[in-house]
């Protein structure tokens, strides 16, 4: 299992995560920030548990995030 966590309030909408893992990230039309598709929000953090097959793409997304608000970890 893989846990992805995003601190969305600090997102600048650069689109790096969308380019790395387009099936898991989208740009919001409302505010221009990146949205972690399928995530649940709790106290400003958006989190989702996924299968190991999404690990590699999302590690690239996290590494390319210029504001360092994406965490990807194996659980």
mmJSON file of the N, C-alpha and C atoms, coordinates in Angstrom:
{"data_MODEL":{"atom_site":{
"group_PDB":["ATOM","ATOM","ATOM","ATOM","ATOM","ATOM","ATOM","ATOM","ATOM","ATOM","ATOM","ATOM","ATOM","ATOM","ATOM","ATOM","ATOM","ATOM","ATOM","ATOM","ATOM","ATOM","ATOM","ATOM","ATOM","ATOM","ATOM","ATOM","ATOM","ATOM","ATOM","ATOM","ATOM","ATOM","ATOM","ATOM","ATOM","ATOM","ATOM","ATOM","ATOM","ATOM","ATOM","ATOM","ATOM","ATOM","ATOM","ATOM","ATOM","ATOM","ATOM","ATOM","ATOM","ATOM","ATOM","ATOM","ATOM","ATOM","ATOM","ATOM","ATOM","ATOM","ATOM","ATOM","ATOM","ATOM","ATOM","ATOM","ATOM","ATOM","ATOM","ATOM","ATOM","ATOM","ATOM","ATOM","ATOM","ATOM","ATOM","ATOM","ATOM","ATOM","ATOM","ATOM","ATOM","ATOM","ATOM","ATOM","ATOM","ATOM","ATOM","ATOM","ATOM","ATOM","ATOM","ATOM","ATOM","ATOM","ATOM","ATOM","ATOM","ATOM","ATOM","ATOM","ATOM","ATOM","ATOM","ATOM","ATOM","ATOM","ATOM","ATOM","ATOM","ATOM","ATOM","ATOM","ATOM","ATOM","ATOM","ATOM","ATOM","ATOM","ATOM","ATOM","ATOM","ATOM","ATOM","ATOM","ATOM","ATOM","ATOM","ATOM","ATOM","ATOM","ATOM","ATOM","ATOM","ATOM","ATOM","ATOM","ATOM","ATOM","ATOM","ATOM","ATOM","ATOM","ATOM","ATOM","ATOM","ATOM","ATOM","ATOM","ATOM","ATOM","ATOM","ATOM","ATOM","ATOM","ATOM","ATOM","ATOM","ATOM","ATOM","ATOM","ATOM","ATOM","ATOM","ATOM","ATOM","ATOM","ATOM","ATOM","ATOM","ATOM","ATOM","ATOM","ATOM","ATOM","ATOM","ATOM","ATOM","ATOM","ATOM","ATOM","ATOM","ATOM","ATOM","ATOM","ATOM","ATOM","ATOM","ATOM","ATOM","ATOM","ATOM","ATOM","ATOM","ATOM","ATOM","ATOM","ATOM","ATOM","ATOM","ATOM","ATOM","ATOM","ATOM","ATOM","ATOM","ATOM","ATOM","ATOM","ATOM","ATOM","ATOM","ATOM","ATOM","ATOM","ATOM","ATOM","ATOM","ATOM","ATOM","ATOM","ATOM"],
"id":[1,2,3,4,5,6,7,8,9,10,11,12,13,14,15,16,17,18,19,20,21,22,23,24,25,26,27,28,29,30,31,32,33,34,35,36,37,38,39,40,41,42,43,44,45,46,47,48,49,50,51,52,53,54,55,56,57,58,59,60,61,62,63,64,65,66,67,68,69,70,71,72,73,74,75,76,77,78,79,80,81,82,83,84,85,86,87,88,89,90,91,92,93,94,95,96,97,98,99,100,101,102,103,104,105,106,107,108,109,110,111,112,113,114,115,116,117,118,119,120,121,122,123,124,125,126,127,128,129,130,131,132,133,134,135,136,137,138,139,140,141,142,143,144,145,146,147,148,149,150,151,152,153,154,155,156,157,158,159,160,161,162,163,164,165,166,167,168,169,170,171,172,173,174,175,176,177,178,179,180,181,182,183,184,185,186,187,188,189,190,191,192,193,194,195,196,197,198,199,200,201,202,203,204,205,206,207,208,209,210,211,212,213,214,215,216,217,218,219,220,221,222,223,224,225],
"type_symbol":["N","C","C","N","C","C","N","C","C","N","C","C","N","C","C","N","C","C","N","C","C","N","C","C","N","C","C","N","C","C","N","C","C","N","C","C","N","C","C","N","C","C","N","C","C","N","C","C","N","C","C","N","C","C","N","C","C","N","C","C","N","C","C","N","C","C","N","C","C","N","C","C","N","C","C","N","C","C","N","C","C","N","C","C","N","C","C","N","C","C","N","C","C","N","C","C","N","C","C","N","C","C","N","C","C","N","C","C","N","C","C","N","C","C","N","C","C","N","C","C","N","C","C","N","C","C","N","C","C","N","C","C","N","C","C","N","C","C","N","C","C","N","C","C","N","C","C","N","C","C","N","C","C","N","C","C","N","C","C","N","C","C","N","C","C","N","C","C","N","C","C","N","C","C","N","C","C","N","C","C","N","C","C","N","C","C","N","C","C","N","C","C","N","C","C","N","C","C","N","C","C","N","C","C","N","C","C","N","C","C","N","C","C","N","C","C","N","C","C","N","C","C","N","C","C"],
"label_atom_id":["N","CA","C","N","CA","C","N","CA","C","N","CA","C","N","CA","C","N","CA","C","N","CA","C","N","CA","C","N","CA","C","N","CA","C","N","CA","C","N","CA","C","N","CA","C","N","CA","C","N","CA","C","N","CA","C","N","CA","C","N","CA","C","N","CA","C","N","CA","C","N","CA","C","N","CA","C","N","CA","C","N","CA","C","N","CA","C","N","CA","C","N","CA","C","N","CA","C","N","CA","C","N","CA","C","N","CA","C","N","CA","C","N","CA","C","N","CA","C","N","CA","C","N","CA","C","N","CA","C","N","CA","C","N","CA","C","N","CA","C","N","CA","C","N","CA","C","N","CA","C","N","CA","C","N","CA","C","N","CA","C","N","CA","C","N","CA","C","N","CA","C","N","CA","C","N","CA","C","N","CA","C","N","CA","C","N","CA","C","N","CA","C","N","CA","C","N","CA","C","N","CA","C","N","CA","C","N","CA","C","N","CA","C","N","CA","C","N","CA","C","N","CA","C","N","CA","C","N","CA","C","N","CA","C","N","CA","C","N","CA","C","N","CA","C","N","CA","C","N","CA","C","N","CA","C","N","CA","C","N","CA","C"],
"label_alt_id":[null,null,null,null,null,null,null,null,null,null,null,null,null,null,null,null,null,null,null,null,null,null,null,null,null,null,null,null,null,null,null,null,null,null,null,null,null,null,null,null,null,null,null,null,null,null,null,null,null,null,null,null,null,null,null,null,null,null,null,null,null,null,null,null,null,null,null,null,null,null,null,null,null,null,null,null,null,null,null,null,null,null,null,null,null,null,null,null,null,null,null,null,null,null,null,null,null,null,null,null,null,null,null,null,null,null,null,null,null,null,null,null,null,null,null,null,null,null,null,null,null,null,null,null,null,null,null,null,null,null,null,null,null,null,null,null,null,null,null,null,null,null,null,null,null,null,null,null,null,null,null,null,null,null,null,null,null,null,null,null,null,null,null,null,null,null,null,null,null,null,null,null,null,null,null,null,null,null,null,null,null,null,null,null,null,null,null,null,null,null,null,null,null,null,null,null,null,null,null,null,null,null,null,null,null,null,null,null,null,null,null,null,null,null,null,null,null,null,null,null,null,null,null,null,null],
"label_comp_id":["UNK","UNK","UNK","UNK","UNK","UNK","UNK","UNK","UNK","UNK","UNK","UNK","UNK","UNK","UNK","UNK","UNK","UNK","UNK","UNK","UNK","UNK","UNK","UNK","UNK","UNK","UNK","UNK","UNK","UNK","UNK","UNK","UNK","UNK","UNK","UNK","UNK","UNK","UNK","UNK","UNK","UNK","UNK","UNK","UNK","UNK","UNK","UNK","UNK","UNK","UNK","UNK","UNK","UNK","UNK","UNK","UNK","UNK","UNK","UNK","UNK","UNK","UNK","UNK","UNK","UNK","UNK","UNK","UNK","UNK","UNK","UNK","UNK","UNK","UNK","UNK","UNK","UNK","UNK","UNK","UNK","UNK","UNK","UNK","UNK","UNK","UNK","UNK","UNK","UNK","UNK","UNK","UNK","UNK","UNK","UNK","UNK","UNK","UNK","UNK","UNK","UNK","UNK","UNK","UNK","UNK","UNK","UNK","UNK","UNK","UNK","UNK","UNK","UNK","UNK","UNK","UNK","UNK","UNK","UNK","UNK","UNK","UNK","UNK","UNK","UNK","UNK","UNK","UNK","UNK","UNK","UNK","UNK","UNK","UNK","UNK","UNK","UNK","UNK","UNK","UNK","UNK","UNK","UNK","UNK","UNK","UNK","UNK","UNK","UNK","UNK","UNK","UNK","UNK","UNK","UNK","UNK","UNK","UNK","UNK","UNK","UNK","UNK","UNK","UNK","UNK","UNK","UNK","UNK","UNK","UNK","UNK","UNK","UNK","UNK","UNK","UNK","UNK","UNK","UNK","UNK","UNK","UNK","UNK","UNK","UNK","UNK","UNK","UNK","UNK","UNK","UNK","UNK","UNK","UNK","UNK","UNK","UNK","UNK","UNK","UNK","UNK","UNK","UNK","UNK","UNK","UNK","UNK","UNK","UNK","UNK","UNK","UNK","UNK","UNK","UNK","UNK","UNK","UNK","UNK","UNK","UNK","UNK","UNK","UNK"],
"label_asym_id":["A","A","A","A","A","A","A","A","A","A","A","A","A","A","A","A","A","A","A","A","A","A","A","A","A","A","A","A","A","A","A","A","A","A","A","A","A","A","A","A","A","A","A","A","A","A","A","A","A","A","A","A","A","A","A","A","A","A","A","A","A","A","A","A","A","A","A","A","A","A","A","A","A","A","A","A","A","A","A","A","A","A","A","A","A","A","A","A","A","A","A","A","A","A","A","A","A","A","A","A","A","A","A","A","A","A","A","A","A","A","A","A","A","A","A","A","A","A","A","A","A","A","A","A","A","A","A","A","A","A","A","A","A","A","A","A","A","A","A","A","A","A","A","A","A","A","A","A","A","A","A","A","A","A","A","A","A","A","A","A","A","A","A","A","A","A","A","A","A","A","A","A","A","A","A","A","A","A","A","A","A","A","A","A","A","A","A","A","A","A","A","A","A","A","A","A","A","A","A","A","A","A","A","A","A","A","A","A","A","A","A","A","A","A","A","A","A","A","A","A","A","A","A","A","A"],
"label_entity_id":["1","1","1","1","1","1","1","1","1","1","1","1","1","1","1","1","1","1","1","1","1","1","1","1","1","1","1","1","1","1","1","1","1","1","1","1","1","1","1","1","1","1","1","1","1","1","1","1","1","1","1","1","1","1","1","1","1","1","1","1","1","1","1","1","1","1","1","1","1","1","1","1","1","1","1","1","1","1","1","1","1","1","1","1","1","1","1","1","1","1","1","1","1","1","1","1","1","1","1","1","1","1","1","1","1","1","1","1","1","1","1","1","1","1","1","1","1","1","1","1","1","1","1","1","1","1","1","1","1","1","1","1","1","1","1","1","1","1","1","1","1","1","1","1","1","1","1","1","1","1","1","1","1","1","1","1","1","1","1","1","1","1","1","1","1","1","1","1","1","1","1","1","1","1","1","1","1","1","1","1","1","1","1","1","1","1","1","1","1","1","1","1","1","1","1","1","1","1","1","1","1","1","1","1","1","1","1","1","1","1","1","1","1","1","1","1","1","1","1","1","1","1","1","1","1"],
"label_seq_id":[1,1,1,2,2,2,3,3,3,4,4,4,5,5,5,6,6,6,7,7,7,8,8,8,9,9,9,10,10,10,11,11,11,12,12,12,13,13,13,14,14,14,15,15,15,16,16,16,17,17,17,18,18,18,19,19,19,20,20,20,21,21,21,22,22,22,23,23,23,24,24,24,25,25,25,26,26,26,27,27,27,28,28,28,29,29,29,30,30,30,31,31,31,32,32,32,33,33,33,34,34,34,35,35,35,36,36,36,37,37,37,38,38,38,39,39,39,40,40,40,41,41,41,42,42,42,43,43,43,44,44,44,45,45,45,46,46,46,47,47,47,48,48,48,49,49,49,50,50,50,51,51,51,52,52,52,53,53,53,54,54,54,55,55,55,56,56,56,57,57,57,58,58,58,59,59,59,60,60,60,61,61,61,62,62,62,63,63,63,64,64,64,65,65,65,66,66,66,67,67,67,68,68,68,69,69,69,70,70,70,71,71,71,72,72,72,73,73,73,74,74,74,75,75,75],
"pdbx_PDB_ins_code":[null,null,null,null,null,null,null,null,null,null,null,null,null,null,null,null,null,null,null,null,null,null,null,null,null,null,null,null,null,null,null,null,null,null,null,null,null,null,null,null,null,null,null,null,null,null,null,null,null,null,null,null,null,null,null,null,null,null,null,null,null,null,null,null,null,null,null,null,null,null,null,null,null,null,null,null,null,null,null,null,null,null,null,null,null,null,null,null,null,null,null,null,null,null,null,null,null,null,null,null,null,null,null,null,null,null,null,null,null,null,null,null,null,null,null,null,null,null,null,null,null,null,null,null,null,null,null,null,null,null,null,null,null,null,null,null,null,null,null,null,null,null,null,null,null,null,null,null,null,null,null,null,null,null,null,null,null,null,null,null,null,null,null,null,null,null,null,null,null,null,null,null,null,null,null,null,null,null,null,null,null,null,null,null,null,null,null,null,null,null,null,null,null,null,null,null,null,null,null,null,null,null,null,null,null,null,null,null,null,null,null,null,null,null,null,null,null,null,null,null,null,null,null,null,null],
"Cartn_x":[0.839,0.0,0.881,0.333,1.007,0.077,0.623,-0.152,0.408,-0.496,-0.108,-0.819,-0.056,-0.608,-0.204,-1.16,-0.926,-1.437,-0.631,-1.058,-1.512,-2.756,-3.285,-3.26,-3.43,-3.479,-2.199,-1.079,0.206,0.524,-0.367,-0.157,-0.134,0.793,0.875,0.346,-0.121,-0.722,0.257,1.461,2.489,2.276,1.449,1.094,2.133,3.193,4.237,3.691,2.834,2.274,1.328,0.586,-0.335,0.449,1.569,2.384,3.011,3.353,3.992,2.992,1.797,0.794,-0.591,-0.854,-2.088,-3.355,-3.254,-4.425,-4.789,-3.888,-4.12,-4.234,-3.787,-3.785,-4.53,-5.224,-5.963,-5.781,-5.892,-5.903,-7.361,-7.634,-8.999,-9.347,-10.535,-11.01,-11.413,-11.719,-12.166,-11.03,-9.902,-8.828,-7.451,-7.349,-6.087,-5.063,-5.444,-4.529,-4.698,-3.668,-3.72,-4.552,-5.31,-6.191,-5.779,-5.661,-5.354,-6.668,-6.856,-8.115,-8.412,-9.586,-10.032,-9.606,-8.9,-8.385,-9.46,-9.217,-10.103,-9.372,-10.071,-9.47,-9.66,-8.598,-8.662,-7.653,-8.156,-7.326,-6.356,-6.821,-6.007,-5.108,-5.084,-4.276,-5.196,-4.864,-5.631,-4.83,-5.47,-4.776,-5.56,-4.811,-5.416,-4.478,-5.049,-4.298,-4.504,-3.412,-3.457,-2.63,-2.727,-1.9,-0.478,0.432,1.845,2.122,1.199,1.405,1.467,0.974,1.004,2.184,3.033,4.153,5.129,5.624,6.67,6.248,5.073,4.594,4.435,3.943,3.702,4.974,5.978,7.281,7.863,7.709,8.18,7.407,6.095,5.273,5.76,6.042,6.511,7.874,8.771,10.119,10.097,9.144,9.082,8.238,7.59,6.77,7.679,7.591,8.506,8.261,7.066,6.781,6.812,7.152,7.383,6.205,5.0,3.793,3.192,3.892,3.403,4.305,3.695,4.432,3.891,4.825,4.471,5.243,4.523,5.197,4.528,5.337,4.807,4.36,3.179,2.647,2.319],
"Cartn_y":[-1.191,0.0,1.249,2.288,3.58,4.649,5.51,6.633,7.913,8.706,10.004,11.069,12.076,13.18,14.487,15.39,16.7,17.788,18.834,20.013,21.045,20.913,21.637,23.159,23.689,25.141,25.827,25.109,25.691,25.459,24.803,24.511,25.803,25.875,27.048,26.74,25.514,25.153,25.087,24.6,24.567,23.455,22.454,21.371,20.241,20.289,19.256,17.886,17.832,16.547,15.968,16.833,16.386,15.764,16.353,15.823,14.48,14.301,13.058,11.923,12.24,11.212,11.748,11.898,12.539,11.798,10.525,9.75,10.014,10.617,10.826,12.307,13.219,14.647,15.429,16.478,17.373,18.813,19.743,21.167,21.574,22.211,22.659,23.871,23.873,25.033,26.169,25.853,26.875,27.771,27.165,27.975,27.78,26.9,26.707,25.868,25.294,24.456,22.999,22.207,20.785,20.042,19.07,18.279,16.815,16.176,14.755,13.987,13.374,12.728,11.564,11.6,10.532,10.686,11.756,11.946,12.456,12.225,12.678,13.77,14.869,16.001,15.878,16.172,16.23,17.259,18.331,19.412,19.991,20.174,20.801,19.863,18.596,17.61,16.65,16.377,15.45,14.159,13.028,11.747,10.672,9.749,8.603,7.408,6.224,4.97,4.293,3.843,3.253,1.985,1.314,0.135,0.529,-0.417,-0.167,0.256,-0.038,0.29,1.8,2.612,4.066,4.733,3.956,4.505,5.315,4.731,5.362,6.712,6.772,8.027,9.117,8.757,9.751,10.174,9.318,9.725,10.814,10.646,11.665,12.961,12.855,14.045,14.77,14.028,14.639,15.302,14.656,15.204,16.481,16.591,17.758,18.902,18.677,19.73,20.832,22.055,23.117,23.63,23.397,23.85,22.689,21.477,20.325,20.013,19.913,19.677,18.288,17.42,16.067,15.062,14.148,13.07,11.75,10.863,9.533,8.53,7.596,6.612,5.251,4.213,2.842,2.51,1.927,1.545,0.074],
"Cartn_z":[0.0,0.0,0.0,-0.596,-0.676,-0.111,0.739,1.268,0.653,0.054,-0.5,0.317,0.733,1.507,0.839,0.738,0.125,1.069,1.235,1.99,0.954,0.53,-0.624,-0.482,0.712,0.909,0.429,0.454,0.049,-1.426,-2.15,-3.573,-4.386,-5.344,-6.223,-7.625,-7.85,-9.136,-10.287,-10.043,-11.088,-12.116,-11.789,-12.705,-12.781,-11.992,-12.042,-11.656,-10.644,-10.207,-11.256,-11.932,-12.974,-14.132,-14.483,-15.572,-15.194,-13.936,-13.496,-13.314,-12.801,-12.518,-12.862,-14.146,-14.622,-14.213,-13.909,-13.487,-12.021,-11.248,-9.82,-9.439,-10.294,-9.992,-11.061,-10.643,-11.549,-11.075,-12.016,-11.67,-11.476,-10.357,-10.054,-10.904,-11.477,-12.246,-11.32,-10.07,-9.112,-8.647,-8.25,-7.677,-8.317,-9.303,-10.017,-9.276,-8.145,-7.382,-7.786,-7.514,-7.831,-6.797,-7.28,-6.444,-6.521,-5.379,-5.307,-5.465,-6.627,-6.982,-6.036,-5.407,-4.529,-3.076,-2.763,-1.399,-0.447,0.829,1.893,2.677,2.956,3.663,5.164,5.904,7.364,7.844,8.434,8.987,7.964,6.741,5.704,4.924,5.286,4.577,3.833,2.589,1.759,1.655,1.97,2.039,1.302,0.69,0.02,0.142,0.265,0.252,-1.097,-1.697,-3.041,-3.104,-4.22,-4.456,-4.822,-4.706,-4.982,-6.423,-7.337,-8.749,-9.005,-8.076,-8.265,-7.565,-6.938,-6.168,-7.028,-8.096,-8.899,-9.478,-10.087,-10.678,-9.622,-8.46,-7.432,-6.694,-6.663,-6.133,-7.039,-8.343,-9.289,-9.077,-8.873,-8.613,-7.37,-6.313,-5.062,-5.232,-5.964,-6.158,-6.991,-7.916,-8.781,-8.217,-7.087,-6.475,-5.926,-6.464,-6.038,-4.617,-4.069,-2.708,-1.697,-2.163,-1.296,-0.368,-0.94,-0.143,-0.356,-1.089,-1.367,-0.675,0.061,0.733,0.194,-0.162,-0.651,0.191,0.797,1.635,1.503,1.628,1.623,3.035,3.144,4.455,4.489],
"occupancy":[1.0,1.0,1.0,1.0,1.0,1.0,1.0,1.0,1.0,1.0,1.0,1.0,1.0,1.0,1.0,1.0,1.0,1.0,1.0,1.0,1.0,1.0,1.0,1.0,1.0,1.0,1.0,1.0,1.0,1.0,1.0,1.0,1.0,1.0,1.0,1.0,1.0,1.0,1.0,1.0,1.0,1.0,1.0,1.0,1.0,1.0,1.0,1.0,1.0,1.0,1.0,1.0,1.0,1.0,1.0,1.0,1.0,1.0,1.0,1.0,1.0,1.0,1.0,1.0,1.0,1.0,1.0,1.0,1.0,1.0,1.0,1.0,1.0,1.0,1.0,1.0,1.0,1.0,1.0,1.0,1.0,1.0,1.0,1.0,1.0,1.0,1.0,1.0,1.0,1.0,1.0,1.0,1.0,1.0,1.0,1.0,1.0,1.0,1.0,1.0,1.0,1.0,1.0,1.0,1.0,1.0,1.0,1.0,1.0,1.0,1.0,1.0,1.0,1.0,1.0,1.0,1.0,1.0,1.0,1.0,1.0,1.0,1.0,1.0,1.0,1.0,1.0,1.0,1.0,1.0,1.0,1.0,1.0,1.0,1.0,1.0,1.0,1.0,1.0,1.0,1.0,1.0,1.0,1.0,1.0,1.0,1.0,1.0,1.0,1.0,1.0,1.0,1.0,1.0,1.0,1.0,1.0,1.0,1.0,1.0,1.0,1.0,1.0,1.0,1.0,1.0,1.0,1.0,1.0,1.0,1.0,1.0,1.0,1.0,1.0,1.0,1.0,1.0,1.0,1.0,1.0,1.0,1.0,1.0,1.0,1.0,1.0,1.0,1.0,1.0,1.0,1.0,1.0,1.0,1.0,1.0,1.0,1.0,1.0,1.0,1.0,1.0,1.0,1.0,1.0,1.0,1.0,1.0,1.0,1.0,1.0,1.0,1.0,1.0,1.0,1.0,1.0,1.0,1.0,1.0,1.0,1.0,1.0,1.0,1.0],
"B_iso_or_equiv":[0.0,0.0,0.0,0.0,0.0,0.0,0.0,0.0,0.0,0.0,0.0,0.0,0.0,0.0,0.0,0.0,0.0,0.0,0.0,0.0,0.0,0.0,0.0,0.0,0.0,0.0,0.0,0.0,0.0,0.0,0.0,0.0,0.0,0.0,0.0,0.0,0.0,0.0,0.0,0.0,0.0,0.0,0.0,0.0,0.0,0.0,0.0,0.0,0.0,0.0,0.0,0.0,0.0,0.0,0.0,0.0,0.0,0.0,0.0,0.0,0.0,0.0,0.0,0.0,0.0,0.0,0.0,0.0,0.0,0.0,0.0,0.0,0.0,0.0,0.0,0.0,0.0,0.0,0.0,0.0,0.0,0.0,0.0,0.0,0.0,0.0,0.0,0.0,0.0,0.0,0.0,0.0,0.0,0.0,0.0,0.0,0.0,0.0,0.0,0.0,0.0,0.0,0.0,0.0,0.0,0.0,0.0,0.0,0.0,0.0,0.0,0.0,0.0,0.0,0.0,0.0,0.0,0.0,0.0,0.0,0.0,0.0,0.0,0.0,0.0,0.0,0.0,0.0,0.0,0.0,0.0,0.0,0.0,0.0,0.0,0.0,0.0,0.0,0.0,0.0,0.0,0.0,0.0,0.0,0.0,0.0,0.0,0.0,0.0,0.0,0.0,0.0,0.0,0.0,0.0,0.0,0.0,0.0,0.0,0.0,0.0,0.0,0.0,0.0,0.0,0.0,0.0,0.0,0.0,0.0,0.0,0.0,0.0,0.0,0.0,0.0,0.0,0.0,0.0,0.0,0.0,0.0,0.0,0.0,0.0,0.0,0.0,0.0,0.0,0.0,0.0,0.0,0.0,0.0,0.0,0.0,0.0,0.0,0.0,0.0,0.0,0.0,0.0,0.0,0.0,0.0,0.0,0.0,0.0,0.0,0.0,0.0,0.0,0.0,0.0,0.0,0.0,0.0,0.0,0.0,0.0,0.0,0.0,0.0,0.0],
"pdbx_formal_charge":[null,null,null,null,null,null,null,null,null,null,null,null,null,null,null,null,null,null,null,null,null,null,null,null,null,null,null,null,null,null,null,null,null,null,null,null,null,null,null,null,null,null,null,null,null,null,null,null,null,null,null,null,null,null,null,null,null,null,null,null,null,null,null,null,null,null,null,null,null,null,null,null,null,null,null,null,null,null,null,null,null,null,null,null,null,null,null,null,null,null,null,null,null,null,null,null,null,null,null,null,null,null,null,null,null,null,null,null,null,null,null,null,null,null,null,null,null,null,null,null,null,null,null,null,null,null,null,null,null,null,null,null,null,null,null,null,null,null,null,null,null,null,null,null,null,null,null,null,null,null,null,null,null,null,null,null,null,null,null,null,null,null,null,null,null,null,null,null,null,null,null,null,null,null,null,null,null,null,null,null,null,null,null,null,null,null,null,null,null,null,null,null,null,null,null,null,null,null,null,null,null,null,null,null,null,null,null,null,null,null,null,null,null,null,null,null,null,null,null,null,null,null,null,null,null],
"auth_seq_id":[1,1,1,2,2,2,3,3,3,4,4,4,5,5,5,6,6,6,7,7,7,8,8,8,9,9,9,10,10,10,11,11,11,12,12,12,13,13,13,14,14,14,15,15,15,16,16,16,17,17,17,18,18,18,19,19,19,20,20,20,21,21,21,22,22,22,23,23,23,24,24,24,25,25,25,26,26,26,27,27,27,28,28,28,29,29,29,30,30,30,31,31,31,32,32,32,33,33,33,34,34,34,35,35,35,36,36,36,37,37,37,38,38,38,39,39,39,40,40,40,41,41,41,42,42,42,43,43,43,44,44,44,45,45,45,46,46,46,47,47,47,48,48,48,49,49,49,50,50,50,51,51,51,52,52,52,53,53,53,54,54,54,55,55,55,56,56,56,57,57,57,58,58,58,59,59,59,60,60,60,61,61,61,62,62,62,63,63,63,64,64,64,65,65,65,66,66,66,67,67,67,68,68,68,69,69,69,70,70,70,71,71,71,72,72,72,73,73,73,74,74,74,75,75,75],
"auth_comp_id":["UNK","UNK","UNK","UNK","UNK","UNK","UNK","UNK","UNK","UNK","UNK","UNK","UNK","UNK","UNK","UNK","UNK","UNK","UNK","UNK","UNK","UNK","UNK","UNK","UNK","UNK","UNK","UNK","UNK","UNK","UNK","UNK","UNK","UNK","UNK","UNK","UNK","UNK","UNK","UNK","UNK","UNK","UNK","UNK","UNK","UNK","UNK","UNK","UNK","UNK","UNK","UNK","UNK","UNK","UNK","UNK","UNK","UNK","UNK","UNK","UNK","UNK","UNK","UNK","UNK","UNK","UNK","UNK","UNK","UNK","UNK","UNK","UNK","UNK","UNK","UNK","UNK","UNK","UNK","UNK","UNK","UNK","UNK","UNK","UNK","UNK","UNK","UNK","UNK","UNK","UNK","UNK","UNK","UNK","UNK","UNK","UNK","UNK","UNK","UNK","UNK","UNK","UNK","UNK","UNK","UNK","UNK","UNK","UNK","UNK","UNK","UNK","UNK","UNK","UNK","UNK","UNK","UNK","UNK","UNK","UNK","UNK","UNK","UNK","UNK","UNK","UNK","UNK","UNK","UNK","UNK","UNK","UNK","UNK","UNK","UNK","UNK","UNK","UNK","UNK","UNK","UNK","UNK","UNK","UNK","UNK","UNK","UNK","UNK","UNK","UNK","UNK","UNK","UNK","UNK","UNK","UNK","UNK","UNK","UNK","UNK","UNK","UNK","UNK","UNK","UNK","UNK","UNK","UNK","UNK","UNK","UNK","UNK","UNK","UNK","UNK","UNK","UNK","UNK","UNK","UNK","UNK","UNK","UNK","UNK","UNK","UNK","UNK","UNK","UNK","UNK","UNK","UNK","UNK","UNK","UNK","UNK","UNK","UNK","UNK","UNK","UNK","UNK","UNK","UNK","UNK","UNK","UNK","UNK","UNK","UNK","UNK","UNK","UNK","UNK","UNK","UNK","UNK","UNK","UNK","UNK","UNK","UNK","UNK","UNK"],
"auth_asym_id":["A","A","A","A","A","A","A","A","A","A","A","A","A","A","A","A","A","A","A","A","A","A","A","A","A","A","A","A","A","A","A","A","A","A","A","A","A","A","A","A","A","A","A","A","A","A","A","A","A","A","A","A","A","A","A","A","A","A","A","A","A","A","A","A","A","A","A","A","A","A","A","A","A","A","A","A","A","A","A","A","A","A","A","A","A","A","A","A","A","A","A","A","A","A","A","A","A","A","A","A","A","A","A","A","A","A","A","A","A","A","A","A","A","A","A","A","A","A","A","A","A","A","A","A","A","A","A","A","A","A","A","A","A","A","A","A","A","A","A","A","A","A","A","A","A","A","A","A","A","A","A","A","A","A","A","A","A","A","A","A","A","A","A","A","A","A","A","A","A","A","A","A","A","A","A","A","A","A","A","A","A","A","A","A","A","A","A","A","A","A","A","A","A","A","A","A","A","A","A","A","A","A","A","A","A","A","A","A","A","A","A","A","A","A","A","A","A","A","A","A","A","A","A","A","A"],
"auth_atom_id":["N","CA","C","N","CA","C","N","CA","C","N","CA","C","N","CA","C","N","CA","C","N","CA","C","N","CA","C","N","CA","C","N","CA","C","N","CA","C","N","CA","C","N","CA","C","N","CA","C","N","CA","C","N","CA","C","N","CA","C","N","CA","C","N","CA","C","N","CA","C","N","CA","C","N","CA","C","N","CA","C","N","CA","C","N","CA","C","N","CA","C","N","CA","C","N","CA","C","N","CA","C","N","CA","C","N","CA","C","N","CA","C","N","CA","C","N","CA","C","N","CA","C","N","CA","C","N","CA","C","N","CA","C","N","CA","C","N","CA","C","N","CA","C","N","CA","C","N","CA","C","N","CA","C","N","CA","C","N","CA","C","N","CA","C","N","CA","C","N","CA","C","N","CA","C","N","CA","C","N","CA","C","N","CA","C","N","CA","C","N","CA","C","N","CA","C","N","CA","C","N","CA","C","N","CA","C","N","CA","C","N","CA","C","N","CA","C","N","CA","C","N","CA","C","N","CA","C","N","CA","C","N","CA","C","N","CA","C","N","CA","C","N","CA","C","N","CA","C","N","CA","C","N","CA","C","N","CA","C","N","CA","C"],
"pdbx_PDB_model_num":[1,1,1,1,1,1,1,1,1,1,1,1,1,1,1,1,1,1,1,1,1,1,1,1,1,1,1,1,1,1,1,1,1,1,1,1,1,1,1,1,1,1,1,1,1,1,1,1,1,1,1,1,1,1,1,1,1,1,1,1,1,1,1,1,1,1,1,1,1,1,1,1,1,1,1,1,1,1,1,1,1,1,1,1,1,1,1,1,1,1,1,1,1,1,1,1,1,1,1,1,1,1,1,1,1,1,1,1,1,1,1,1,1,1,1,1,1,1,1,1,1,1,1,1,1,1,1,1,1,1,1,1,1,1,1,1,1,1,1,1,1,1,1,1,1,1,1,1,1,1,1,1,1,1,1,1,1,1,1,1,1,1,1,1,1,1,1,1,1,1,1,1,1,1,1,1,1,1,1,1,1,1,1,1,1,1,1,1,1,1,1,1,1,1,1,1,1,1,1,1,1,1,1,1,1,1,1,1,1,1,1,1,1,1,1,1,1,1,1,1,1,1,1,1,1]
}}}
